[in-house]
């Protein structure tokens, strides 16, 4: 069964286009090293919940929006191998510094897929 890395990150609204350009390069890097898919989504209908929500989870500020993204792999083992290659890829060296995000508020994790329809 496939494996998924998921991410939720706050991005300044006036930097979404910059984020998109940088994320596109990241996606190309991940795919070139074997990721099956790379998806980036910007918040459109994500209300601020009373107890929990995407905005609350990343402590979004009024001038920010939420990005939700995921990368799919064949397996956890393949994900680990792909990520090791990505971290060594010269295209990624400056990318993490150039991303217009506050990585301290990013939520991320790896997930075993239960099923896909």
Buried (B, 14 or more C-beta within 10 A) or exposed (E): EBBBBBBBBBBBEEBBEBBEEBBEEBBEBBBEBBBBEBBBEBBEEBEEEEEEBBBBBBEBEEEBBBBBBBBBBBEBEBBEBBBEBBEEBEEBEEBEEEBBBBEEBBEEEBEEEEEEE
